[in-house]
Each structure stands twice: as C-alpha cells, then as structure tokens.
Amino acid sequence: QVQLVESGGGLVQPGGSLRLSCAVSGSIFSRYNMGWYRQAPGKQRELVASIRSDGNKNYGDSVKGRFTISRDNAKNTVYLQMNSLTPEDTAVYYCKRGRSWPDWKDYWGQGTQVTVSS
C-alpha cells in the first residue's frame, strides 16, 4: 500500500523558515516524480514545487527563489525548505507521488498545516 506522510508544519513568524518532510512507503521511491502542493481556505490547490526522478526541479512563480525542493532516495523522503515566509504562504501543504506503472494515478498525503502570522 502506498502511503505518504507529511510533517514539519506549524506556526512561524513572517520572515521565518520551516522545512517540511514527506516520508513515502509502499513504493520504489527513486522511480517516481514527487511534488509539493498547497491549498489555502477558499482557494484552489496549487503547485508549489516538483522534483522528477532524474532530479529536475520546477517551482511555482510565487515561491521561486524562496523555497527549495529536494529528495533523499535512500530515506524515501522528499523535503521542502521554505524561507522568507509571508502570511500569503499560509495553507495546508500536501505531498504527491506522481503517476506510474501499474495503476497510473496520483497518490497524496494527508497534508500539514503551515501558518505564517505575527
């Protein structure tokens, strides 16, 4: 069974930093594209960052230059380092494993809350 578990969220002041982690079980982690998404109240879920199995990275325009995605295949974990946080970054952050053989569907974690407030 594929399972994704996010951790590292919490309350942080504007300008602060957090590092989110996503531990993946039930799959051969190194084969899969991974991503971080976020959803704020009343808004659509949006891409934050992604990292392919070959290490290629992409970032949403609103976080580029502030956030960094990385992966450790030996630990089956993907990370999101978030710096220079603003209240607009407040959201539930979700980890995603991309589609691949045999079921060709996305898998999502339960989400972790990030709140940026003074």
C-alpha positions as CSV (number, residue, x, y, z in Angstrom):
1,Q,0.0,0.0,0.0
2,V,1.3,3.4,-1.0
3,Q,1.4,5.9,1.9
4,L,2.7,9.5,2.1
5,V,3.1,11.2,5.5
6,E,3.9,14.9,5.7
7,S,5.5,16.5,8.8
8,G,7.2,19.8,9.8
9,G,4.3,22.2,9.6
10,G,3.4,24.7,12.3
11,L,3.2,28.4,13.3
12,V,6.0,30.7,12.2
13,Q,6.5,34.4,12.1
14,P,6.8,36.4,8.8
15,G,10.3,36.2,7.5
16,G,10.9,32.8,9.2
17,S,11.7,29.4,7.8
18,L,10.3,25.9,8.0
19,R,11.3,22.5,6.5
20,L,8.6,20.1,5.5
21,S,9.2,16.4,5.1
22,C,7.3,13.7,3.3
23,A,8.0,10.1,4.0
24,V,6.9,7.6,1.4
25,S,6.2,3.9,1.9
26,G,4.9,1.1,-0.2
27,S,6.7,2.1,-3.4
28,I,10.1,2.2,-5.0
29,F,10.6,5.8,-4.2
30,S,13.5,6.6,-6.6
31,R,11.4,5.8,-9.7
32,Y,8.7,8.4,-9.1
33,N,8.2,12.1,-9.7
34,M,7.3,14.0,-6.4
35,G,5.7,17.3,-5.7
36,W,4.5,19.7,-3.0
37,Y,1.2,21.4,-3.4
38,R,-0.7,23.8,-1.1
39,Q,-4.3,24.8,-0.6
40,A,-5.5,27.9,1.3
41,P,-9.1,28.4,2.5
42,G,-11.3,29.3,-0.4
43,K,-8.6,28.7,-3.0
44,Q,-7.7,26.1,-5.5
45,R,-4.8,23.7,-4.7
46,E,-1.7,24.9,-6.4
47,L,1.7,23.6,-7.3
48,V,4.5,24.7,-5.0
49,A,7.4,22.6,-6.3
50,S,8.2,19.4,-8.0
51,I,11.2,17.1,-8.5
52,R,11.4,14.4,-11.0
53,S,13.1,11.0,-10.7
54,D,16.1,12.4,-12.6
55,G,16.4,15.4,-10.2
56,N,14.9,18.1,-12.5
57,K,13.1,20.7,-10.4
58,N,10.2,23.2,-11.0
59,Y,8.7,25.8,-8.8
60,G,5.6,27.9,-8.7
61,D,6.1,31.5,-9.5
62,S,5.1,32.7,-6.1
63,V,7.8,30.7,-4.3
64,K,10.7,30.6,-6.7
65,G,13.8,31.9,-5.0
66,R,12.4,31.3,-1.5
67,F,11.6,27.6,-1.4
68,T,13.8,24.6,-2.3
69,I,12.7,21.0,-3.0
70,S,15.0,18.1,-2.6
71,R,14.8,14.3,-2.2
72,D,16.8,11.6,-0.4
73,N,16.1,8.3,-2.2
74,A,17.9,6.3,0.5
75,K,15.4,7.6,3.1
76,N,12.4,7.5,0.8
77,T,11.8,11.2,1.7
78,V,11.2,14.4,-0.1
79,Y,11.7,17.8,1.6
80,L,10.6,21.4,1.1
81,Q,12.8,24.1,2.6
82,M,10.7,27.3,3.0
83,N,12.5,30.6,3.7
84,S,11.3,34.2,3.9
85,L,7.8,33.1,4.7
86,T,4.9,35.5,4.4
87,P,1.2,35.3,5.5
88,E,0.3,34.5,1.9
89,D,2.1,31.2,2.3
90,T,-0.4,30.1,5.0
91,A,-2.0,26.9,3.7
92,V,-2.2,23.1,4.1
93,Y,0.7,21.6,2.3
94,Y,0.3,18.3,0.5
95,C,2.9,15.8,-0.8
96,K,2.2,14.0,-4.0
97,R,3.7,10.9,-5.7
98,G,3.2,11.1,-9.5
99,R,1.6,8.6,-11.8
100,S,3.4,5.5,-12.9
101,W,3.0,1.8,-13.6
102,P,0.9,-0.1,-12.8
103,D,-2.1,2.0,-11.7
104,W,-1.3,5.3,-13.3
105,K,-2.7,7.6,-10.7
106,D,-1.5,10.2,-8.2
107,Y,-1.1,9.5,-4.5
108,W,-1.5,12.2,-1.9
109,G,-0.6,12.7,1.7
110,Q,-2.9,13.9,4.4
111,G,-1.4,17.4,4.5
112,T,0.4,19.5,7.1
113,Q,-0.7,23.0,8.2
114,V,1.6,25.9,7.8
115,T,0.5,29.2,9.4
116,V,2.6,32.4,9.0
117,S,1.5,35.1,11.4
118,S,2.9,37.6,13.9
